[in-house]
Amino acid sequence: MISKIKRIIIVMLMVGVLGIVGGRFYFYQSIKPVDVQSNRETMVIIPKGASTGNIASILKEKNLIQSSYTFRLLSKWSEADGQMKAGTYLLKENMSADEIIKILSNGETAKTITKITIPEGFEFKQIVDRLEARGLIDRNKFIEMANYGDFDYPFLKEIPKGENRLEGFLFPDTYEIGKEETEREIIIKMLDRFNHVFKDEYYKRAKELNMNINEVVTLASIIEREAKLDEERTIVSSVFHNRLKKKIRLRSCATVQYVLGERKPHLTNKDTSIDSPYNTYKHDGLPPKPIASPGEASIKAALYPKDTNYLYFVVSKNGAHHFSQTYEEHLNAAKNAN
């Protein structure tokens, strides 16, 4: 009887020990960063009078902590309960719960947040112009970092360092940028966004098309500049894919405009004869690099073109395109468009 009681006590003790160990393991796991690899920043507003529970709920909703419960526990144990200050903060997913508590307790708010939009189809130089005009960057530092900085992203592995290296890869979107952010941090924020948009499915599809990522983004950038209507993107893409397959020059006005540095409504023979690897009137295939920053719709169109036999298109006065299969048909459409 006694030995049976002893066994019960031993089992209960073991269960208790395992419970404690398991509880501690869960606690320490749940206060780790949500994503140790992510450098993405999220703006968080802590209102005046917010309790620790309210703050935990806000952080959980923003995907900045793993558990509201353990965040509250950690706040009590670190004597930060009731000490976290109201304000606007920039927090990252690679921050631990302990780091976030310290930032909130010290009131390390984002000094100044600037909201800035980079439109789809912007060239690298236009992005630089806009960031500089808002006082967010030192122009020379930004360009130097973009061209020669070290960035560990799969889509940049085949892109050598040099002039206009990140053309097409600074994703067009609306960003919240703090005045204290460095040129490198701003670039990483934009590359992170591209990395998020260019999902695994797109890498797989690029391989199916026998294209590398640079070629996909280059084609997407041309589609971005050529297609005025969303519903036409996949058709414009089909024209370029068909021409590439048949080894017909793309003859894209957008590529010539990129060389000229201006968006002329009508190109002259002199313009289309300009000597540049980006001039698709003179050179076969795609340009060496993208000519602008494409949005996701254009990236998707480049990867999933509509199945057509079109080889030509001409834009009409209302911005829509007329698509043709033969050159004769194209010439007639061009006459009617003018």
C-alpha positions in Angstrom: 0.0 0.0 0.0 2.8 2.4 1.0 4.8 1.6 -2.2 1.6 2.4 -4.2 1.3 5.8 -2.5 4.9 6.5 -3.2 4.5 5.7 -6.8 1.5 8.0 -7.0 3.5 10.8 -5.3 6.4 10.3 -7.7 4.1 10.4 -10.7 2.5 13.6 -9.4 5.9 15.2 -8.8 7.0 14.2 -12.3 3.8 15.6 -13.8 4.4 18.8 -11.8 8.0 19.1 -12.9 7.1 18.5 -16.5 4.3 21.1 -16.2 6.8 23.6 -14.9 9.3 22.8 -17.6 6.7 22.9 -20.3 5.3 26.1 -19.0 8.7 27.8 -18.9 9.5 26.5 -22.4 6.2 27.9 -23.7 6.8 31.2 -22.0 10.3 31.7 -23.4 9.2 30.6 -26.9 6.2 33.0 -26.9 8.3 36.1 -26.0 10.7 35.6 -28.9 10.3 37.7 -32.1 7.4 36.9 -34.4 9.8 36.8 -37.3 13.5 37.1 -36.6 14.2 37.4 -40.3 11.9 40.4 -40.9 13.1 43.9 -40.7 9.8 45.4 -41.7 8.6 48.3 -39.6 5.0 48.8 -38.4 3.7 52.0 -37.0 1.9 51.5 -33.7 -0.2 54.1 -31.9 -0.5 53.6 -28.1 -3.4 55.8 -26.9 -3.3 57.7 -23.6 -4.5 55.7 -20.6 -4.1 52.4 -22.4 -3.7 49.5 -19.9 -1.1 46.8 -20.4 -3.9 44.5 -21.6 -4.9 47.1 -24.2 -1.3 47.5 -25.4 -0.9 43.8 -25.6 -4.0 43.5 -27.8 -2.8 46.3 -30.1 0.6 44.6 -30.5 -1.0 41.2 -31.1 -3.3 42.6 -33.7 -0.3 44.2 -35.5 1.5 40.8 -35.4 4.4 42.2 -33.3 4.0 39.7 -30.4 3.2 36.0 -30.2 1.0 36.1 -27.1 -0.9 38.8 -25.3 -1.0 36.7 -22.1 2.8 36.2 -21.9 3.4 39.9 -22.8 1.2 40.9 -19.8 3.1 38.5 -17.6 6.5 39.8 -18.8 5.4 43.3 -18.2 4.5 42.5 -14.6 7.8 40.6 -13.9 9.9 43.4 -15.5 8.0 46.0 -13.5 6.8 47.7 -16.7 3.1 47.2 -15.9 1.6 50.7 -16.0 4.9 52.3 -17.1 4.5 52.1 -20.9 4.0 55.4 -22.4 1.4 56.7 -25.0 2.7 57.8 -28.4 3.5 56.7 -32.0 6.1 54.0 -32.3 7.9 52.2 -35.1 8.3 48.6 -34.2 9.7 45.6 -36.1 8.7 41.9 -36.3 12.2 40.9 -35.4 12.0 42.6 -31.9 11.4 40.4 -28.9 8.6 41.2 -26.4 11.3 42.3 -23.9 12.7 44.8 -26.5 9.3 46.2 -27.3 8.5 46.6 -23.5 11.7 48.6 -23.1 11.0 50.9 -26.1 7.5 51.6 -24.8 8.6 52.1 -21.2 11.3 54.5 -22.3 8.9 56.4 -24.6 11.2 55.9 -27.6 8.5 57.2 -30.0 9.0 57.8 -33.7 10.1 61.4 -33.9 8.5 62.2 -37.2 6.6 59.9 -39.6 6.3 60.9 -43.3 3.8 59.1 -45.4 5.0 58.9 -49.0 3.7 57.2 -52.1 5.9 55.8 -54.9 3.6 55.3 -57.9 3.7 52.3 -60.2 5.9 53.0 -63.2 8.3 55.3 -61.4 11.9 55.1 -62.5 14.7 54.9 -59.9 15.7 58.5 -60.5 12.1 59.6 -59.9 12.0 57.7 -56.6 15.2 59.4 -55.6 13.8 62.8 -56.6 10.6 62.2 -54.5 12.4 61.0 -51.4 14.9 63.9 -51.6 12.1 66.5 -52.1 10.5 65.3 -48.9 13.8 65.6 -47.0 14.1 61.9 -46.3 17.4 61.1 -47.9 20.8 62.4 -48.8 20.7 61.9 -52.6 24.3 60.8 -53.1 24.2 58.4 -50.1 21.0 56.8 -51.3 22.3 56.3 -54.8 25.6 54.9 -53.6 23.9 52.5 -51.2 21.4 51.4 -53.9 24.2 50.7 -56.4 26.8 49.1 -54.1 25.2 48.2 -50.8 24.9 44.5 -49.7 21.4 43.2 -49.7 20.6 39.6 -49.1 17.5 38.8 -51.3 17.0 35.9 -53.7 15.8 38.2 -56.5 19.1 40.2 -56.4 21.5 37.3 -56.6 22.0 37.6 -60.3 22.0 41.4 -60.3 25.6 42.7 -60.2 26.5 45.9 -58.3 26.6 49.0 -60.3 24.6 51.9 -61.8 20.8 51.6 -61.6 21.2 48.1 -59.9 17.9 48.4 -58.1 15.9 49.8 -61.0 12.6 47.9 -60.9 13.1 46.3 -57.5 12.2 49.3 -55.2 8.5 48.3 -55.0 5.9 51.1 -55.7 3.7 51.5 -52.7 2.8 53.9 -49.9 5.4 53.9 -47.1 5.6 55.4 -43.6 9.2 56.6 -43.1 10.7 58.1 -39.9 13.0 61.1 -40.2 15.7 59.1 -38.3 15.7 56.2 -40.8 18.9 55.8 -42.8 19.1 55.5 -46.6 19.9 51.8 -46.2 16.8 51.2 -44.0 14.5 52.9 -46.5 15.9 50.8 -49.3 15.5 47.6 -47.2 11.9 48.6 -46.5 11.2 48.9 -50.2 13.0 45.6 -51.1 11.2 43.9 -48.2 7.9 44.9 -49.9 9.1 43.5 -53.2 10.2 40.3 -51.5 6.7 40.0 -49.9 4.9 40.5 -53.2 7.2 38.3 -55.3 6.0 35.0 -53.8 7.3 31.5 -54.3 4.7 30.8 -57.0 6.2 33.5 -59.1 9.7 32.0 -58.9 8.3 28.7 -60.0 6.4 30.2 -62.8 9.5 32.1 -64.0 11.3 28.8 -64.3 8.4 27.4 -66.3 8.8 30.3 -68.8 12.6 29.8 -68.8 13.1 33.3 -67.5 15.2 34.6 -64.7 13.8 37.2 -62.2 15.6 40.1 -63.9 13.9 39.2 -67.2 10.5 38.9 -65.5 10.8 42.3 -63.8 12.2 43.9 -67.0 9.2 42.7 -69.0 6.8 43.7 -66.2 8.3 47.2 -66.2 7.7 47.5 -70.0 4.1 46.3 -69.5 3.7 48.8 -66.7 4.7 51.7 -68.9 2.8 50.5 -72.0 -0.5 49.3 -70.6 -2.9 52.1 -69.6 -5.8 49.9 -68.7 -5.6 47.1 -66.1 -7.6 44.7 -68.3 -5.1 45.1 -71.1 -2.0 44.1 -69.2 -2.1 40.4 -69.9 -2.8 41.1 -73.6 0.1 43.5 -73.9 2.2 40.9 -72.2 1.1 38.3 -74.8 2.2 40.5 -77.6 5.7 40.8 -76.1 5.9 37.1 -75.3 4.8 36.3 -78.9 7.4 38.6 -80.3 10.2 37.2 -78.1 9.3 33.6 -79.2 9.3 34.6 -82.9 12.5 36.6 -82.4 10.8 39.8 -83.5 12.1 43.0 -81.9 9.8 44.4 -79.2 9.9 47.9 -80.6 8.6 49.4 -77.3 8.4 53.2 -77.2 8.7 53.0 -73.4 12.2 51.6 -73.7 13.3 54.5 -75.9 11.7 57.0 -73.6 13.8 55.5 -70.8 17.0 56.1 -72.8 15.8 59.7 -73.6 15.0 60.4 -70.0 11.7 61.9 -71.0 8.2 60.6 -71.9 7.7 62.0 -75.3 4.1 61.4 -76.7 5.6 60.7 -80.2 9.0 59.4 -81.1 10.9 60.5 -84.1 13.1 58.3 -86.3 16.1 59.9 -84.7 14.7 58.8 -81.3 14.2 55.2 -82.3 17.7 55.1 -83.9 19.5 56.1 -80.6 22.4 53.8 -79.8 21.5 52.1 -76.5 21.1 48.5 -75.3 17.7 49.6 -74.0 16.5 50.6 -77.4 14.3 47.7 -78.4 13.9 49.2 -81.9 17.6 48.5 -82.6 18.3 45.5 -80.4 16.7 42.0 -80.1 15.1 40.7 -77.0 14.6 42.4 -73.6 16.7 45.4 -72.4 19.4 44.5 -69.9 17.5 45.7 -66.9 14.0 47.0 -65.9 13.0 50.5 -67.0 10.7 51.3 -64.1 9.2 49.9 -60.9 6.3 47.6 -61.9 3.3 46.9 -59.6 2.1 43.4 -58.8 -0.5 43.5 -61.6 2.2 44.0 -64.2 4.5 41.4 -62.6 1.6 38.9 -62.7 0.8 39.8 -66.3 4.5 39.2 -67.3 4.3 35.8 -65.8 0.8 34.8 -66.9 0.2 36.4 -70.4 -3.2 35.9 -72.1 -3.1 33.2 -74.8 -3.3 35.2 -78.1 -1.7 35.4 -81.5 -1.3 39.2 -81.4 2.0 40.6 -82.5 1.2 44.3 -82.6 -0.7 47.0 -80.7 -1.4 50.7 -81.1 -2.9 53.0 -78.6 -6.0 55.0 -79.4 -6.9 58.5 -78.3 -8.9 57.1 -75.3 -5.9 55.2 -74.0 -7.1 51.8 -75.0 -5.1 49.6 -77.4 -6.0 48.0 -80.6 -4.3 44.6 -81.0 -3.4 43.0 -84.3 -2.1 39.7 -85.6 -0.7 41.0 -88.9 1.4 44.0 -89.9 -1.2 45.1 -92.5 -3.9 45.0 -89.9 -1.6 47.0 -87.5 -1.0 49.7 -90.1 -4.7 50.2 -90.7 -5.3 50.4 -86.9 -2.5 53.0 -86.6 -4.1 55.1 -89.3 -7.5 55.0 -87.5 -5.8 55.8 -84.1 -4.4 59.1 -85.4 
